[in-house]
């Protein structure tokens, strides 16, 4: 079962100018959670791609068959496609999408910049550390009914599974461990946006990430009125504007948005 089947979890591509933004959704989620940011950037001249990660947008069973390397390979292909279309490309990701963003940034120092929304380098639920064993006992786990979102309409902007695939959660743990080791290799300009109300990531996750990346050009923005999915919550417009300003300030010489 999925939450809010009125939404279409398909990937999107918004054709624009020579500056591209690759926006990667989170664990059990789908591109709609990145669409508001994507539309905001597209309206200002960017080409925006929102891929659908393997195992997402289908069934929990299919997601449990995926490996973290499948998600990496898919985002690498999406990045290559966007780079073929654009002169400069930025990558942004929410939660698990931020892990994939960091992985790409560590291996592609030519990125113009990276944006991390609610970075999941450290997570709040310590049960994730039991998934190597738990996955053989429970293949899926019900999600908590509690929400940390502040906008009453925010939840309706999210297409996601109602249950957590436990096999896939172990793959997230593997990805977290890979990314932690790679943080010093991330050297591109970096923007981190997180919220103090976020119940999904550890309260120290954003600071931990900020301090350990190799980027010299880096900024951390703290929100106080958004939940974990801050790309669709009460402060999403501020998040979108901050993202756009970050991109504008770091365009390579001779490249203009919408040109």
URFENVEN-V718995 format. One record per backbone hydrogen bond with DSSP energy under -1.0 kcal/mol. NH is the residue of the N-H (numbers start at 1). CO is the residue of the C=O. E is the energy in kcal/mol with one decimal. If there is no record, write none. Layout:
NH	CO	E
NH	CO	E
This chain:
3	160	-3.4
7	4	-2.0
12	50	-1.8
14	48	-3.3
17	45	-2.7
20	88	-3.2
21	47	-2.4
22	90	-2.7
23	49	-2.9
24	92	-2.8
29	26	-1.6
33	30	-1.8
34	31	-2.6
38	34	-2.3
39	35	-3.3
40	36	-1.9
41	37	-2.3
42	38	-2.6
43	39	-2.6
45	42	-2.1
46	41	-2.0
47	19	-2.7
48	14	-2.2
49	21	-2.6
50	12	-3.2
56	53	-2.0
63	59	-2.0
64	60	-2.1
65	62	-1.2
66	63	-1.7
70	67	-1.3
71	67	-1.3
72	68	-2.0
73	69	-2.6
74	70	-2.1
75	71	-2.1
76	72	-2.5
77	73	-2.0
78	74	-2.2
79	75	-2.5
80	76	-2.3
81	77	-2.2
82	78	-2.0
83	79	-2.7
84	80	-1.6
86	82	-1.8
87	18	-2.2
88	18	-1.8
90	20	-2.6
91	113	-1.9
92	22	-3.3
93	115	-2.0
94	24	-2.4
95	117	-2.7
97	94	-2.9
98	95	-1.0
99	95	-1.1
100	96	-1.8
101	97	-2.0
102	98	-2.4
103	99	-2.3
104	100	-2.5
105	101	-2.6
106	102	-2.4
107	103	-1.3
108	104	-1.6
111	108	-2.0
112	89	-2.0
114	189	-2.3
115	91	-2.6
116	191	-3.2
117	93	-2.9
118	193	-2.9
124	200	-2.7
128	125	-1.4
129	126	-1.6
130	127	-1.9
133	130	-1.6
134	130	-3.3
135	131	-2.1
136	133	-1.7
137	134	-1.7
138	134	-3.0
141	164	-2.3
143	162	-1.6
154	151	-1.6
157	154	-2.0
158	155	-1.5
161	28	-1.4
162	1	-1.8
164	141	-3.6
166	139	-2.0
169	165	-1.9
170	166	-1.7
171	167	-1.2
172	168	-1.8
173	169	-1.9
174	170	-2.0
175	171	-2.2
176	172	-2.9
177	173	-2.1
178	174	-2.0
179	175	-2.8
180	176	-2.5
181	177	-1.3
182	178	-1.0
183	179	-1.1
185	182	-2.1
186	183	-1.8
190	217	-2.4
191	114	-2.3
192	219	-2.8
193	116	-3.1
194	221	-2.3
196	223	-2.4
198	195	-1.1
202	122	-2.1
205	202	-2.2
208	204	-3.0
209	205	-2.4
210	206	-2.7
211	207	-2.5
212	208	-1.3
213	209	-1.7
214	183	-1.5
218	216	-1.1
219	190	-2.0
221	192	-3.4
223	194	-3.1
230	228	-2.0
232	229	-1.9
236	233	-2.1
239	235	-2.1
240	236	-2.8
241	237	-2.7
242	238	-2.4
243	239	-2.2
244	240	-2.5
245	241	-2.8
246	242	-2.2
247	243	-2.2
248	244	-2.8
249	245	-2.0
250	247	-1.4
255	252	-2.0
259	256	-1.4
